[in-house]
């Protein structure tokens, strides 16, 4: 929803990628100095739970500081931030707020004086490199990088074996190989290879970021569609996939979950945040593995690592900002032991590099046949190409959804992307 200037992220608030649910608990966050830090976040089982552990860790040495964690839906946070920052009225805003990485630049660029500089309190180099382009602006670090949306290809080992493949056959493959394996799986087992919602271009995002490309040029503002080689390759690959008779079509999140929980599909290519949902089906324990994401065959820069989702923490320039910044810096900004607890208690794989050396990141997971999936995801995180998500991810994606439907319907790819380029330039001005 990267919109223009003061209206950043105000439209498209329903197009949330992942982990975006949450309910207002009836409290209103108030900025305050002294010993109080107010935090806004969404998802009680992930982000809120992580912040509660950070609160506990900080309280051990700072018992007089009250960290007040307030849950809102992500869409509500976006709207409240825009309303307050656009009006200049900050009295109802929090000290700390969670912002999805795809949306961060729209806030930082639209309201450059509204966020507290963290460059002197954390070391950007301590975090996964790819997170820094979304959490900084003009060389200044504002965000504390948090969870990655590092992706993997979740694989049903038993279905692969029935089709004559092993997990090793899916290691570091390209999407064309994936499609061919999918055809064999469909023929031998009757199962689709994956689910797809044609109105959700998450797979396109994963494909192009694996090649170090995005919907905009390096400036994060100029639409880059018609001459974007990686995007063309991704579109062509997506069409080949959709025409391969290996895809189970879905239209919502519940159908996505049901696809793999009921055993209708053999793989799930998505972010690591799906792990708890995969493990929710106890009867499939031992039948799953995770391998690196496929890469684009015809784009030399594409690698077997990518991202989908992810978020980071920000301090607002309101009363109490110094206390809030210190709280973040000493917990989620540097505490490797805290991240051990985060991954053990909630399954949060952080982007703090030092945390990956801990025991929690190297535990075997019985559900995945003893695979050290957290260690694997942490290693893949370091390989994700850095891109500038810029201002307009969701606005451009709205245009590309229609473009994709035209392309799947038989329209010429070059014309489809050229028309999308013109529409994006006109709309985003």
C-alpha positions as CSV (number, residue, x, y, z in Angstrom):
1,X,0.0,0.0,0.0
2,X,2.8,2.3,-0.6
3,X,0.9,5.4,-1.6
4,X,2.0,8.9,-2.2
5,X,3.4,11.2,0.5
6,X,0.9,12.1,3.2
7,X,-1.5,9.3,2.2
8,X,1.0,6.6,2.4
9,X,-0.6,3.2,3.0
10,X,-4.1,4.6,3.5
11,X,-5.6,2.7,0.6
12,X,-5.3,-1.1,0.2
13,X,-5.2,-1.7,4.0
14,X,-7.0,-5.0,3.5
15,X,-4.2,-6.4,1.2
16,X,-2.2,-7.7,4.1
17,X,0.3,-10.4,3.3
18,X,0.7,-12.5,6.3
19,X,0.3,-12.5,10.1
20,X,-1.8,-9.4,9.9
21,X,-4.8,-10.1,12.1
22,X,-5.5,-8.7,15.6
23,X,-8.1,-7.1,17.7
24,X,-8.2,-3.8,19.5
25,X,-8.4,-4.6,23.2
26,X,-10.2,-1.3,23.9
27,X,-7.2,0.6,25.2
28,X,-5.8,3.8,23.5
29,X,-2.1,4.2,23.3
30,X,-0.8,7.5,24.8
31,X,2.7,8.8,24.3
32,X,4.3,9.4,27.6
33,X,7.8,10.1,28.9
34,X,9.4,9.0,32.1
35,X,9.0,5.3,32.9
36,X,6.4,4.3,30.4
37,X,6.8,2.9,26.9
38,X,3.7,2.3,24.8
39,X,3.9,-0.3,22.0
40,X,1.5,-1.0,19.1
41,X,1.6,-4.3,17.3
42,X,-0.6,-7.0,15.7
43,X,-0.9,-10.8,16.1
44,X,-1.1,-11.9,19.7
45,X,0.6,-15.3,19.0
46,X,3.6,-13.8,17.2
47,X,4.5,-10.1,17.4
48,X,2.7,-9.4,20.7
49,X,4.1,-12.5,22.3
50,X,7.6,-11.5,21.2
51,X,7.2,-8.0,22.6
52,X,6.0,-9.5,25.9
53,X,9.2,-11.5,26.2
54,X,11.2,-8.4,25.4
55,X,9.3,-6.6,28.2
56,X,10.1,-9.4,30.6
57,X,13.8,-9.3,29.7
58,X,14.0,-5.5,30.1
59,X,12.1,-5.5,33.4
60,X,14.8,-7.7,34.9
61,X,17.1,-4.7,35.0
62,X,14.6,-1.9,34.7
63,X,11.7,-2.8,37.0
64,X,10.5,0.8,37.1
65,X,9.8,1.1,33.4
66,X,6.3,0.2,32.4
67,X,6.0,-1.3,28.9
68,X,2.3,-1.1,27.8
69,X,1.7,-3.4,24.8
70,X,-1.5,-2.7,22.9
71,X,-2.9,-5.0,20.2
72,X,-4.5,-3.6,17.1
73,X,-5.1,-5.1,13.7
74,X,-2.4,-4.1,11.2
75,X,-4.9,-2.2,9.1
76,X,-5.9,-0.2,12.2
77,X,-2.3,0.6,13.0
78,X,-1.7,1.9,9.5
79,X,-4.8,4.1,9.6
80,X,-4.1,5.5,13.1
81,X,-0.5,6.3,12.2
82,X,-1.4,8.0,9.0
83,X,-4.2,10.0,10.7
84,X,-1.9,11.2,13.5
85,X,1.2,11.8,11.6
86,X,-0.6,13.6,8.7
87,X,-2.5,15.9,11.1
88,X,0.6,16.6,13.3
89,X,-1.4,15.4,16.3
90,X,0.8,12.9,18.1
91,X,-0.7,12.8,21.5
92,X,-2.5,9.5,20.9
93,X,0.4,7.8,19.2
94,X,2.6,5.1,20.7
95,X,6.3,5.2,21.5
96,X,7.1,2.0,19.6
97,X,5.2,0.7,16.6
98,X,5.5,-2.4,14.4
99,X,5.5,-1.8,10.6
100,X,5.6,-4.3,7.8
101,X,8.7,-4.0,5.7
102,X,6.7,-3.5,2.5
103,X,5.1,-0.4,4.1
104,X,8.1,1.1,5.9
105,X,9.5,3.3,3.3
106,X,6.1,4.9,2.7
107,X,6.1,6.1,6.3
108,X,9.7,7.0,6.5
109,X,9.6,9.1,3.3
110,X,6.2,10.6,3.9
111,X,7.0,11.6,7.6
112,X,10.8,11.8,7.7
113,X,10.8,13.8,11.0
114,X,8.4,11.6,12.8
115,X,10.7,8.6,13.5
116,X,13.6,8.5,16.0
117,X,17.1,7.7,14.6
118,X,18.4,4.4,15.9
119,X,21.8,4.6,14.2
120,X,23.7,5.3,17.4
121,X,21.9,2.7,19.5
122,X,22.0,-0.4,17.3
123,X,24.5,-1.7,14.8
124,X,22.8,-2.2,11.4
125,X,25.5,-4.6,10.4
126,X,24.4,-6.9,13.2
127,X,21.2,-7.8,11.2
128,X,20.5,-9.6,8.0
129,X,21.7,-7.3,5.2
130,X,18.5,-7.5,3.1
131,X,16.4,-5.9,6.0
132,X,18.4,-2.7,6.0
133,X,17.1,-1.1,2.8
134,X,13.5,-1.1,4.2
135,X,14.4,0.1,7.7
136,X,16.7,3.0,6.8
137,X,16.5,6.2,4.8
138,X,19.3,8.3,3.3
139,X,21.9,6.3,5.3
140,X,20.1,6.7,8.6
141,X,18.9,3.6,10.5
142,X,15.4,4.1,11.9
143,X,14.0,0.6,12.3
144,X,15.1,-2.2,14.5
145,X,14.9,-5.2,12.1
146,X,12.8,-7.9,13.5
147,X,11.4,-11.1,11.8
148,X,12.3,-12.1,8.3
149,X,9.8,-13.4,5.8
150,X,12.5,-15.8,4.7
151,X,10.9,-18.4,2.4
152,X,11.3,-22.1,2.0
153,X,9.7,-24.9,-0.1
154,X,7.7,-27.1,2.4
155,X,7.6,-30.6,0.9
156,X,5.6,-33.7,1.7
157,X,8.3,-36.3,1.6
158,X,5.8,-39.2,1.4
159,X,4.1,-37.8,-1.7
160,X,7.4,-37.1,-3.3
161,X,8.5,-40.7,-2.7
162,X,5.3,-42.0,-4.2
163,X,6.2,-40.1,-7.4
164,X,9.7,-41.4,-7.4
165,X,11.5,-38.4,-5.9
166,X,13.5,-37.8,-2.7
167,X,13.9,-34.5,-0.8
168,X,17.4,-34.3,-2.3
169,X,15.8,-34.0,-5.8
170,X,14.2,-30.7,-4.7
171,X,17.3,-29.1,-3.3
172,X,18.3,-25.9,-5.1
173,X,16.1,-26.4,-8.2
174,X,14.6,-23.8,-10.5
175,X,10.9,-23.3,-11.2
176,X,11.0,-25.1,-14.4
177,X,12.3,-28.2,-12.6
178,X,9.6,-27.7,-10.0
179,X,6.9,-27.7,-12.6
180,X,8.2,-30.9,-14.2
181,X,8.3,-32.6,-10.8
182,X,4.8,-31.4,-10.1
183,X,3.6,-33.1,-13.3
184,X,5.0,-36.4,-12.1
185,X,3.5,-35.9,-8.6
186,X,0.1,-35.2,-10.1
187,X,0.3,-38.2,-12.4
188,X,1.5,-40.7,-9.7
189,X,-0.5,-39.4,-6.7
190,X,-3.3,-37.4,-8.1
191,X,-2.3,-34.5,-5.8
192,X,-1.7,-31.0,-6.9
193,X,1.8,-29.5,-6.4
194,X,0.6,-26.3,-4.7
195,X,-2.3,-24.0,-4.1
196,X,-2.6,-20.6,-5.8
197,X,-5.0,-17.6,-5.4
198,X,-4.8,-15.8,-8.8
199,X,-5.5,-12.5,-7.0
200,X,-2.5,-12.9,-4.7
201,X,0.9,-12.3,-6.3
202,X,3.0,-13.4,-3.3
203,X,4.7,-16.0,-5.6
204,X,5.7,-13.2,-8.0
205,X,7.2,-11.2,-5.1
206,X,9.2,-14.3,-4.1
207,X,10.4,-14.9,-7.6
208,X,11.6,-11.4,-8.3
209,X,13.2,-10.8,-5.0
210,X,15.2,-14.0,-5.5
211,X,16.7,-12.1,-8.4
212,X,17.3,-8.9,-6.5
213,X,14.5,-7.1,-8.4
214,X,11.3,-5.3,-7.3
215,X,8.4,-3.4,-8.9
216,X,10.2,-0.1,-8.7
217,X,13.7,1.1,-9.8
218,X,16.5,1.5,-7.3
219,X,15.1,4.8,-6.1
220,X,12.1,2.9,-4.7
221,X,9.7,5.3,-6.4
222,X,9.9,5.0,-10.2
223,X,7.7,2.0,-11.5
224,X,9.9,-0.6,-13.2
225,X,7.6,-3.0,-15.0
226,X,7.9,-3.0,-18.8
227,X,11.7,-3.4,-19.0
228,X,12.1,-5.5,-15.8
229,X,13.7,-8.7,-17.0
230,X,13.1,-10.5,-13.7
231,X,9.5,-9.6,-13.6
232,X,9.0,-10.8,-17.2
233,X,10.7,-14.1,-16.3
234,X,8.4,-14.4,-13.2
235,X,5.3,-13.7,-15.2
236,X,6.2,-16.2,-17.9
237,X,7.1,-18.8,-15.2
238,X,3.9,-18.2,-13.3
239,X,1.9,-18.7,-16.5
240,X,3.7,-21.9,-17.2
241,X,3.0,-23.1,-13.7
242,X,-0.7,-22.2,-13.9
243,X,-1.1,-24.0,-17.2
244,X,0.7,-27.1,-16.0
245,X,-2.3,-28.8,-14.4
246,X,-0.4,-29.0,-11.1
247,X,-2.1,-26.1,-9.2
248,X,-5.1,-26.3,-6.9
249,X,-7.0,-23.0,-7.2
250,X,-8.1,-21.3,-4.0
251,X,-9.6,-17.9,-3.1
252,X,-8.9,-17.3,0.6
253,X,-6.6,-17.9,3.5
254,X,-8.7,-20.8,5.0
255,X,-8.5,-22.6,1.7
256,X,-4.8,-22.1,1.6
257,X,-4.4,-23.7,5.0
258,X,-6.8,-26.5,4.1
259,X,-4.7,-27.3,1.0
260,X,-1.8,-28.6,3.0
261,X,-3.5,-29.6,6.2
262,X,-5.8,-32.0,4.4
263,X,-3.1,-33.4,2.2
264,X,-4.4,-32.0,-1.1
265,X,-1.0,-30.5,-2.2
266,X,2.5,-31.8,-2.1
267,X,4.4,-28.5,-1.4
268,X,4.0,-25.1,0.1
269,X,6.3,-22.3,-1.2
270,X,6.0,-19.5,1.3
271,X,7.4,-17.7,4.3
272,X,8.7,-19.4,7.4
273,X,5.8,-18.0,9.4
274,X,3.6,-20.8,8.0
275,X,5.5,-23.4,10.1
276,X,3.0,-23.4,13.0
277,X,0.1,-23.8,10.6
278,X,1.9,-26.8,8.9
279,X,2.6,-28.4,12.3
280,X,-1.1,-27.8,13.4
281,X,-1.9,-31.1,11.6
282,X,-0.4,-33.6,14.0
283,X,-1.2,-36.6,11.8
284,X,1.4,-35.4,9.2
285,X,4.3,-35.3,11.7
286,X,7.4,-36.8,10.1
287,X,6.1,-36.4,6.6
288,X,7.4,-32.9,5.9
289,X,10.7,-31.3,5.0
290,X,11.8,-27.8,4.0
291,X,14.2,-27.1,1.2
292,X,15.4,-23.8,-0.4
293,X,13.1,-21.9,-2.6
294,X,13.3,-22.6,-6.4
295,X,14.9,-19.9,-8.4
296,X,14.1,-18.4,-11.8
297,X,15.7,-20.5,-14.6
298,X,16.2,-17.7,-17.1
299,X,17.5,-14.9,-14.8
300,X,21.2,-15.3,-13.9
301,X,20.9,-13.2,-10.7
302,X,18.2,-15.4,-9.2
303,X,19.2,-17.5,-6.2
304,X,17.6,-20.1,-4.1
305,X,16.5,-17.7,-1.3
306,X,13.8,-15.1,-1.0
307,X,11.4,-13.3,1.3
308,X,7.7,-12.9,1.8
309,X,6.5,-10.5,4.5
310,X,8.5,-9.6,7.6
311,X,8.3,-6.5,9.9
312,X,10.4,-4.2,12.0
313,X,10.1,-2.0,15.1
314,X,10.2,1.8,15.1
315,X,10.3,4.6,17.7
316,X,8.2,7.6,17.1
317,X,9.5,11.1,17.8
318,X,7.1,11.7,20.7
319,X,7.5,12.2,24.5
320,X,9.4,9.3,25.9
321,X,11.3,8.5,22.7
322,X,14.7,8.2,24.5
323,X,13.3,5.6,27.0
324,X,11.6,3.7,24.2
325,X,14.7,3.7,22.0
326,X,16.8,2.3,24.9
327,X,14.2,-0.4,25.5
328,X,14.3,-1.5,21.9
329,X,18.1,-1.3,21.6
330,X,18.7,-3.4,24.7
331,X,16.2,-6.1,23.9
332,X,15.2,-6.8,20.2
333,X,18.1,-4.6,19.0
334,X,21.0,-6.7,20.5
335,X,19.9,-9.4,23.0
336,X,20.9,-12.7,21.4
337,X,19.7,-14.7,24.4
338,X,16.3,-13.1,24.1
339,X,16.1,-14.3,20.5
340,X,16.9,-17.9,21.8
341,X,13.8,-17.6,23.9
342,X,11.8,-16.1,21.0
343,X,12.5,-19.0,18.7
344,X,12.0,-21.6,21.4
345,X,8.7,-20.2,22.9
346,X,7.0,-18.7,19.9
347,X,8.9,-19.8,16.8
348,X,10.1,-16.3,15.9
349,X,13.2,-16.5,13.7
350,X,14.9,-13.1,14.2
351,X,17.3,-11.3,11.8
352,X,19.9,-10.6,14.5
353,X,23.0,-12.5,13.2
354,X,24.4,-13.3,16.6
355,X,21.3,-15.2,17.6
356,X,21.9,-17.8,14.9
357,X,24.9,-19.2,16.9
358,X,22.7,-20.2,19.8
359,X,21.5,-23.7,20.7
360,X,17.8,-22.8,20.0
361,X,18.6,-22.2,16.4
362,X,20.2,-25.6,16.0
363,X,17.5,-27.8,17.6
364,X,16.2,-30.7,15.6
365,X,12.4,-30.6,14.8
366,X,10.7,-34.0,15.1
367,X,7.8,-32.9,13.1
368,X,10.2,-32.3,10.1
369,X,11.9,-35.7,10.6
370,X,14.7,-34.2,12.8
371,X,15.6,-31.5,10.3
372,X,17.1,-28.4,11.9
373,X,14.7,-26.1,10.1
374,X,15.4,-23.0,12.1
375,X,19.1,-23.3,11.4
376,X,18.3,-23.7,7.7
377,X,15.9,-20.7,7.6
378,X,18.5,-18.6,9.4
379,X,21.2,-19.6,6.8
380,X,18.8,-18.8,3.9
381,X,18.0,-15.4,5.5
382,X,21.6,-14.3,5.0
383,X,21.3,-15.2,1.2
384,X,18.2,-13.1,0.5
385,X,19.0,-10.4,-2.1
386,X,18.5,-6.9,-0.8
387,X,15.9,-4.8,-2.7
388,X,14.3,-1.5,-2.1
389,X,10.5,-2.1,-1.5
390,X,10.0,1.6,-1.9
391,X,6.8,3.5,-1.7
392,X,4.3,1.7,-3.9
393,X,4.4,-2.1,-3.5
394,X,0.7,-2.6,-2.9
395,X,-0.5,0.1,-5.3
396,X,1.6,-1.4,-8.1
397,X,0.5,-4.9,-7.2
398,X,-3.1,-3.9,-7.6
399,X,-2.3,-3.0,-11.2
400,X,-0.3,-6.2,-11.7
401,X,-3.1,-8.4,-10.6
402,X,-5.2,-7.2,-13.5
403,X,-2.2,-7.4,-15.8
404,X,-1.7,-11.0,-14.8
405,X,-5.3,-11.9,-15.5
406,X,-4.9,-10.4,-19.0
407,X,-1.7,-12.3,-19.6
408,X,-3.2,-15.6,-18.4
409,X,-6.1,-14.9,-20.8
410,X,-3.8,-14.7,-23.8
411,X,-2.6,-11.1,-24.0
412,X,1.0,-10.4,-25.1
413,X,3.4,-10.2,-22.1
414,X,5.3,-7.1,-23.4
415,X,2.0,-5.3,-24.0
416,X,0.6,-6.3,-20.7
417,X,3.6,-5.0,-18.8
418,X,3.9,-1.9,-21.0
419,X,0.3,-1.0,-20.2
420,X,0.9,-1.7,-16.5
421,X,3.9,0.6,-16.6
422,X,1.8,3.4,-18.1
423,X,-1.0,2.9,-15.6
424,X,1.5,3.0,-12.7
425,X,3.2,6.1,-13.9
426,X,-0.2,7.8,-14.3
427,X,-1.6,6.7,-11.0
428,X,1.5,7.3,-8.9
429,X,2.6,10.5,-10.7
